Each structure stands twice: as C-alpha cells, then as structure tokens.
C-alpha cells in the first residue's frame, strides 16, 4: 500500500506474507532529486521548513495548530522513561499515566505551557508513592480538547 501525504513524501507499507510482519517506511524526495527512506518506527519527530505556504489543505493546518505526543523513550523501560510532546500554541496541558483498566495511577505535573517541545520524566512511581507493577501503561495527554495516547511498557 502506498499513500501520498504531500508531493514530496510517500508512505510505503511493506508486508512480509510468510512471517506476517509489516514494515512501514517513509520515502522523502528532496527538491534536488535526492531520496531518503526511513523506517517509520524510527522516526520521532518531523519538522517541515517552508512548506506551509504551499499547503492549502485545512486538515493539515488544523493538525499543525494543536499538539503532538512523541514516542516515550526508552520503551520498554525499567527505571524511568521520558515523555516528550510539542505544543503549537500556549495552553493548559494534562498528562496522566493510566493502567490497562483505565485507572489513572499517576498525574504528571504540567499546567499552562508555552509553545514548543517539552519533556518530562516518569520514574515509575504512582500517585500513592509506590513503584508501579511490571506491565503495560498508557501515557494520556490532553491539550485543547484533544487527547493523544502512547503505550509504555514497564519491566523490572
């Protein structure tokens, strides 16, 4: 499957039928004709310089004006993991760590924040001061009436 995002970016979904594995790659074609291919699971952040003037799609402009939750790293983690996100404008943000049952086990300090990239660290400690159990958790970030979630794996 090939999907065109912009005239210069192509996303490829390559499926290995024998092993039922899939690999998603992004091919970026520069103005000078050079082509770069990246595995999508290795991409942490995309920035585009000078493209807004050439894009008239209102969906793209709406997405740009909100926020992006980046992949936490390391993941899986045993001691701590860094949660990073990008805000396109100033505003209040809420960050919660949620277990598989949907229970909030940790609320991370956030509050009103300025535009730009921000990072904070979760040390695996819950709101009650106990070490969280080994397992799967979700980092839930709420900004400007939108919620984005990342899966995190805590190992001991």
Secondary structure, 3 states (H helix, E strand, C coil): CEEEEECCEEEEEEEECCCCEEEEEEEEECCCCCEEEEEHHHCCCCCCCCCHHHCCCHHHHHHHHCEEECCCECCCECCCEEEEEEECCCEEEEEEEECCCCCEEEEEEEEEECCEEEEEEECCECCCCCECCCEEEEEEEEECCEEEEEEEEECC
